[in-house]
Amino acid sequence: PKLRDFKNPFKVTYQVVNVDQIATHFPQGGEVNAATLVEAGLVRKNQPVKVLSSGEISVAVNVTADKFSASAEQKIVAAGGSTTTR
């Protein structure tokens, strides 16, 4: 780390999707995964996705992502949906 321009080769950088973005782009609910998020233009493909809890959600969605914050998971389950880690 003392060396200049040191870059950790094991660092994982997640693309962030908020709960309110999922609610606005998928108002009918249903399945949400990395492929559907790419189609909606929220993330780039072939990169890990993390769901955060900014905003509110009221539709039941089944979300599959690489990581979830604890509060985002609670909000999705409270709205009637489910979370799956891939």
C-alpha positions as CSV (number, residue, x, y, z in Angstrom):
1,P,0.0,0.0,0.0
2,K,2.9,2.4,0.4
3,L,3.8,2.1,-3.2
4,R,2.4,4.6,-5.7
5,D,-0.6,3.7,-7.8
6,F,-1.3,0.6,-5.7
7,K,-4.5,-1.0,-6.8
8,N,-6.1,-3.9,-4.8
9,P,-6.7,-6.7,-7.4
10,F,-9.4,-8.3,-5.1
11,K,-11.6,-5.2,-4.6
12,V,-15.1,-5.7,-5.8
13,T,-16.9,-2.6,-7.1
14,Y,-20.7,-2.9,-7.1
15,Q,-23.2,-1.1,-9.3
16,V,-25.8,0.4,-7.0
17,V,-29.6,0.2,-7.6
18,N,-31.9,1.9,-5.1
19,V,-35.3,0.4,-4.1
20,D,-37.2,3.5,-5.4
21,Q,-35.5,3.0,-8.9
22,I,-36.8,-0.6,-8.9
23,A,-40.3,0.6,-8.0
24,T,-40.4,3.2,-10.8
25,H,-39.0,1.0,-13.5
26,F,-41.1,-2.1,-12.6
27,P,-44.5,-0.7,-11.5
28,Q,-46.2,-4.0,-12.3
29,G,-43.9,-6.0,-10.0
30,G,-42.6,-9.5,-11.0
31,E,-39.1,-10.8,-11.5
32,V,-36.2,-8.4,-11.3
33,N,-32.6,-9.7,-12.0
34,A,-29.4,-8.5,-13.6
35,A,-30.7,-9.0,-17.2
36,T,-33.9,-7.0,-16.6
37,L,-32.0,-4.2,-14.8
38,V,-29.7,-4.0,-17.9
39,E,-32.7,-3.8,-20.2
40,A,-34.1,-1.0,-18.0
41,G,-30.8,0.9,-18.3
42,L,-30.1,0.9,-14.6
43,V,-26.8,-1.1,-14.7
44,R,-24.2,-2.3,-17.1
45,K,-24.0,-5.9,-17.9
46,N,-21.4,-8.4,-16.5
47,Q,-20.9,-6.4,-13.3
48,P,-22.1,-7.2,-9.8
49,V,-25.2,-5.4,-8.5
50,K,-26.0,-4.2,-5.0
51,V,-29.5,-3.1,-3.9
52,L,-29.7,-0.2,-1.4
53,S,-32.7,1.1,0.5
54,S,-33.0,4.7,-0.6
55,G,-36.7,5.4,-1.2
56,E,-39.9,3.4,-0.8
57,I,-41.4,0.4,-2.6
58,S,-45.0,-0.7,-2.6
59,V,-45.0,-3.3,-5.4
60,A,-44.2,-7.0,-4.9
61,V,-41.0,-7.8,-6.7
62,N,-38.8,-10.9,-6.6
63,V,-35.2,-9.4,-6.8
64,T,-32.1,-11.4,-7.6
65,A,-28.8,-9.5,-7.1
66,D,-25.3,-10.1,-5.8
67,K,-25.8,-8.1,-2.5
68,F,-28.5,-6.4,-0.5
69,S,-28.3,-3.9,2.3
70,A,-30.2,-5.2,5.3
71,S,-32.8,-2.3,5.2
72,A,-33.4,-2.9,1.4
73,E,-34.1,-6.5,2.1
74,Q,-36.6,-5.6,4.8
75,K,-38.4,-3.1,2.6
76,I,-38.7,-5.6,-0.3
77,V,-40.0,-8.3,2.0
78,A,-42.4,-5.9,3.7
79,A,-43.9,-4.9,0.2
80,G,-44.7,-8.6,-0.4
81,G,-41.6,-9.5,-2.5
82,S,-38.6,-11.7,-2.0
83,T,-34.8,-11.4,-2.3
84,T,-32.4,-13.9,-3.7
85,T,-28.6,-13.7,-3.7
86,R,-26.9,-15.1,-6.7
